[in-house]
Each structure stands twice: as C-alpha cells, then as structure tokens.
Amino acid sequence: MMLSQFLDIEAVRIDLAANNKRQLVNQLAQIAGARLGVELSLIADAIGDRERLGSTGFGGGVAIPHGKLPGLDRVYALAARLSVPVDYKAIDGGKVDLVFLLLSPPDAGVDHLKALASVSRLVRNAATVEKLRGARNRDALVAVLLGVDERDAA
C-alpha cells in the first residue's frame, strides 16, 4: 500500500509542541478529529487502548500510534515532526520526534497491516528519516514523504 493512499497531506505538521506522550496523543487526536469529523476522545481512546498493549514507540526517535476506530470508512494517517522530542516509552528508551498516527476501521485488518508496514518501511530507512528531520518546512517534509512512494514505485 502506498503512503499517498492513506496519508492526509493537509494534516502533516511540523514543529508540533508537546510536553509528554499524553499531550502528544491528544494533539494528534485533535488534528485527526477535526479532519475526520470525529470526537477527539474517541481517537484518543482508540490510541490509548492500543498503547496499553505495549508502546508504539518504534525506536530511533519514531512512534507509530495506531488504533481501530468505529465509523471510519478508510485507513487514515497523519505525520508530525515535534519541535522538542518527548518521552514516549519507546522500545529503545529514546525520545520521539517523528510521529505517524494511523487509524483504521475495525474491519480493515489487512489494509491496516499494509498501511502499518508502509510506515514501518519508511521509518526503517535511515536516509529518509534524516531527510524528514532535516526538512526546513512543511512542504519539504511532505515532499520527502511523497518521494517515498515514488522511490518504492520505481
């Protein structure tokens, strides 16, 4: 599955400020909720349910909070780069500065896994992660994200 098929380009954020994991999740839920017309608490609860199973702090400064959201009709994602890294209880113990929020309908098992795999491939590529961190503005960050699809399609 290509990133451009589920990433909400208009919701990409740069220099997002949060003091901790909870505040970060709430901010991401607020952004996604406004874009999807879904109540913030429903999104935060879906992410919280998944986090209770284990941290979605991927390591290397990246988190991929994800969850299933009733009423959603497609896989949805947004990306954010934080102005200051936060403790996310990541598997490597490091702080997180790149976050990809992924929401899926409850019955989108295969598509959810494909989307998660797409984001996972992206963040395992050290050169891409460095480009995301080095992007000077939102447009540059979006260009890096969309460039991943072009590279993968080649």
Beta strands, then each sheet from edge to edge (+ up, - down):
strand 1: 13-16
strand 2: 57-59
strand 3: 62-63
strand 4: 66-68
strand 5: 76-87
strand 6: 95-104
sheet 1: 1+ 5+ 6- 3- 2+
sheet 2: 1+ 5+ 6- 4-
end
